[in-house]
C-alpha cells in the first residue's frame, strides 16, 4: 500500500482549527468548579454575611470571565471576592458634610446612638404588642406613645403613622364625609415640597373638596369665615416649607382660626411640618406643637425625622376625641408604623439629645477648632486643606431662610468624586463623604458632622487624596 503524502489531505485542512479548539476546551476545564469556589474561606464568610444567592452569582460571573479569557482560572476566587459588596443592602453610609442639618436626600435626621440601640433590640421578637407581666395582648407601641404624650403635655391624645403626609391623609379621610366634605385652606399655604409633592393633590386624592381662600400673599380671617358652611369638615393651616413670602403679606394665626372654628363647631388642623415639639431659641419663627395646641389647634400633624431628630414618622397630637376618631378609621391600619420605628421614636424622645439637636446647639468657636485640627492633620499629609467660615442651614423644610454660623474644611474640588465613591467606600472600609462646592473648592461643613466622626472624616479625605 502506497502511504505517500499524496493519499492524505493537506495537514492544514485537517488540523487548521484543532489547536484553538483544544485550548478552549482546556481553558474551560481548568476553571474551578462552583462547589470548590464556595468552599473558599473568604466566600464562606461572605455567604454568612450576604447570603448564598448573592455570593453564588458573583462566583458565576467570575467563572464566566475566566472562560472568556479576561482572567486566569486561578484568579476566579479573588475576582468573586473583589466584586462582593460590603453588606447585603445597597445603601451606603454617608458623612453629611453639606451643612444642611436635615438633608432629605441623605436620609434626613441621623439617629442617636440610643435610637440605633433600640432598633437593634427590637429587630428580633419583642413586646411591641404584648404585656410580659400578664402574658396578654397590649396596646401597640405603648412606650413610644407614652413618651410622645409626655413630650407634649398640651396634647390630650397622640398617635403615630408612617409619615406626615400619611397623617394629613388620615385626617382628611377620617374627618370628611358626604355631608361635610370641604377643607378650608389659604391659597398661600397650598405648598409643593421636594420631588413634586403637592399638598392639594394629596388632599384631593382622599375625595375631599378644597375651599381655597385669600390670595397667594394675603389671607384674612374674613376669608376663612366667608368660606365656612354646613359642608365644611375642618379648617386647615399649613406651615410653608422651603420658602418665605415677604413684603405685602398677611396670614391668620392659630388663635384667630381657633376662635372661628369654635364659633362654627369646626376643628382647626395645623400641619407644622418640621416636627418641633416645643419652642426653640434659635428658631423663633418655626411653629411648634406645644404652642399650636395651647393656641387652640384641635389637631397638630408633624414629621418625626426632621427637627425632632428621630425616625420617619407622622405625629398626630390633639384632642382625645379627634385622635380617637382617626385611629379607629380603617385607613389607620394601612398607615401604622413598624416596631423599629416605634423603638427609635421612643429612644429619641426619652434618650440623650439627638444629633440634629446637638448640631443646632453647636458653638461656632468649637466648630472652628475642629476645622483647625483637621486641617493641621491633612496638611501634614500633603493635602491642600484650609479652614473656611460658612453658613449652615436647617433643611428638611424647617426654618426656611435661617442660616447658622459654621466652619468647614476647604479642599480641592477634585476630591469631591473620590470622597463620594472611592475604592475604600466601595469596599465598605470608609463611609462616603458628601460636601458642597463653592467657588471651585469643596467645603466640608462641620455643623452637620457629629464631632465623633472627625477622625473618620480625616481618614476618608486621606484615602481620597491617595487614590
Secondary structure as UniProt FT lines:
FT   HELIX           5..7
FT   HELIX           11..15
FT   TURN            16..17
FT   HELIX           18..30
FT   HELIX           34..38
FT   HELIX           41..50
FT   HELIX           52..67
FT   TURN            68..69
FT   HELIX           73..75
FT   HELIX           76..83
FT   STRAND          94..96
FT   HELIX           104..106
FT   HELIX           113..122
FT   TURN            128..129
FT   STRAND          130..131
FT   TURN            132..135
FT   STRAND          136..137
FT   TURN            140..141
FT   HELIX           142..151
FT   TURN            153..154
FT   STRAND          157..161
FT   HELIX           164..175
FT   STRAND          182..186
FT   HELIX           187..189
FT   STRAND          192..193
FT   TURN            194..196
FT   STRAND          197..198
FT   HELIX           199..204
FT   TURN            205..207
FT   STRAND          209..213
FT   HELIX           221..227
FT   TURN            230..231
FT   STRAND          232..238
FT   HELIX           254..264
FT   STRAND          267..273
FT   TURN            281..282
FT   TURN            284..285
FT   HELIX           289..294
FT   TURN            295..296
FT   STRAND          299..303
FT   TURN            307..308
FT   STRAND          314..318
FT   HELIX           320..327
FT   HELIX           331..334
FT   HELIX           339..350
FT   HELIX           355..361
FT   HELIX           364..380
FT   TURN            381..382
FT   STRAND          386..395
FT   TURN            396..397
FT   STRAND          398..412
FT   TURN            413..414
FT   HELIX           415..421
FT   HELIX           423..426
FT   TURN            427..428
FT   STRAND          432..434
FT   STRAND          436..438
FT   TURN            439..440
FT   STRAND          441..445
FT   HELIX           446..448
FT   HELIX           451..453
FT   HELIX           454..466
//
